[in-house]
């Protein structure tokens, strides 16, 4: 089981920012990642991923990508 949750370190313990549904008394391993207070999502390179889009004029590219990438048979008939 994997859960991702935000926590706050109060100087001695980690306190979850939301209710946690875990079994009391059971041991868990946690991985920590610091979240900057002033993080700006718009500065994340993934935020502007649409700028990488190109026009292909292939109307069924999203549903038939395996056909176009790997030469596999098309999966079905598509409305167009």
N, C-alpha and C positions, 0 to 999 in steps of 0.2 A: 504494500500500500504506500502511495506517495501522496503527500498533502503539501500544498504551498500556502503559507500564511504570513501575514505581517506581524511582527512582534516589536516590542519596545524593551530595551534593556534599561532597568531602573537603577543600575549600579550593583545589584546583587543577583537579580533573577530576570529571566525573559518573560514578559507579559504579553499574551496574545491581544491583538486589537479587536478581535471578534470572538464569539463563542467557539470553543474547541470541542469536538466530539471524539475524544480519545479515551481509551481505557485507563482509569486511574491506577497507579502503582506499576504499570507496565513500562519497561525501558524503551526509549526511542533514541534514534540518532538524528541530529539536526545538522543542516548545512547552512551557513550564514552568508548573506550577501548584503552589503550596505546599500541603502537607497539614499542618494543625496537629497537633502531637503529642498534644494532649488532645481530639481531635475525638470527639464523642459522637454516634453515628449516631441515637440516640433524640431528639436535639434538632433533627434535620433535619425540616423540615416535610413532606417526602415520606414520612417514616417512618410517619406517622399518616394516610395517605391513606384508609384504610378508614373513618375517621370521617366522610368526605364521602359515603359510600354512602347511597342511599335505596332504599326498597322500592317496586318498580313493579308487582309482581304480573304481570309479562310474562315467562313462562317461557323464551321463546326470544330474549330481548333481546340477549344476547351474540352469538348466531350470526346474527340477523336485524337488526342495528342499522341497516344501510342502508335496510331497508324502513321502519323506524319513524322514522328521521331524515329520509330523502329521498324516501320514497314509492315506492322501487323495488320491483319484484316480489320476493316471498320466494324465496330460493335453493333451498329443498328442504323435504322432509318431515322433521320432527324427532320423536324419541320424546318422549313426555310423560306 
